């Protein structure tokens, strides 16, 4: 009986290690897409950046789906993202306004780039966290319920905004 308990303990520890490694890889994937979506803010044309950010978020969900062996359907993901983001209208609205600010030469472009970078990174972070958690729990795109995920999305969005503000504060050069 002792070997059975030992085998069960080893299997359980191995399962925990595999899950931790899978979660770490998912977090790395999310981080890469957050940085890339913030980089899309450098596109100087209003609204083109928003299309790029949406495309990156679809690719992020595709990458997470592949990572968790979940079948992927692009049109379904577009619909799910649109529904999920509708719960954060103030943030999405700000993202649109920041993008449109780029139409004002020089200062508008610079301000728009900064606003889009921070907001796009935060939204992409929240999207990644929501889908990673859903897939980690065994969910698929077919049983993803954006209405049930909106509160998690808002919490993760707030975390993303706090991290972006902290990163922005840490990037301020110190006088010599």
C-alpha angles and dihedrals in degrees: 000000000000093000090052091054090046091050091049091049091050092048090049092049091047090050091051091049093049091049092048091050092048091050091048091053090049090051091051090051091049092048091052092052092046090055092045093049090050088051091054086067087077089071099108097208118095116244093004087088091054091054089050092050092051090049090051092050090052089050089049092054089046090053092048092047090052091046091053095039092245119151111250129217114179097203091051091050091051089053093046092048092049091051093045093048092049087075091064100051095150092055094043089047091052090049090054093047092048089051092049090049087070088075088073107084120250106338094040091048093049094044092045091051092053094046093046093047095054096040095043091050092050095048092046090050091052093047090051094048094049095049094041091053091046093049092043089057090055097263126145134203089261094060096038108122110197091193092058091044097051095090091050089046091053092049092049091045089055090050089050092050091049091050091048092050090048092048090048090050091049092051093061108113116241118227115253 
